[in-house]
């Protein structure tokens, strides 16, 4: 199994974009929290989440090719490093277009947390303080109905993620908010982005 430091180094090697790195951290926080709740292998789950998009910047796969580009290209690299098949399967399964079915709790949790973490980040950045601490589940559900807002986030995937976990949407939202608040500073969502320098 890869160490957390080695996984972060691998992510940074392939991902220069700071926002993509922060997204990986946000998804990791949410998935680790679910692993603790389920008494699952927190390192396996967390590192799977940290690496789920590590190849996205290099091979973005806008065409949604099922076996080339993200996440298939990254999965091949992880196999070369002899990382756990459970990790690789979850990474492949988080993209519907690979046609890899989500069969394990890790598969379903990664899928549910991926889009949700992105949407919660967008919700945070439109708050006056640009902080995750200003985000509440009811406001998130209202934003989900605002079609122009965060247009790139699939509302269907947000709903389906909670359904696949077998929990109410509001509970899933609240759980992910709490997880992301625990690393708000690392995500740049602790209010510092709203701080203006003195004249």
PyMOL commands that set and color helices and strands:
alter all, ss='L'
color gray80, all
select helices_A, chain A and resi 4-14+18-38+42-51+72-80+85-93+96-98+105-125+132-134+137-144+155-165+169-181+184-187+192-194
alter helices_A, ss='H'
color red, helices_A
deselect
rebuild
show_as cartoon
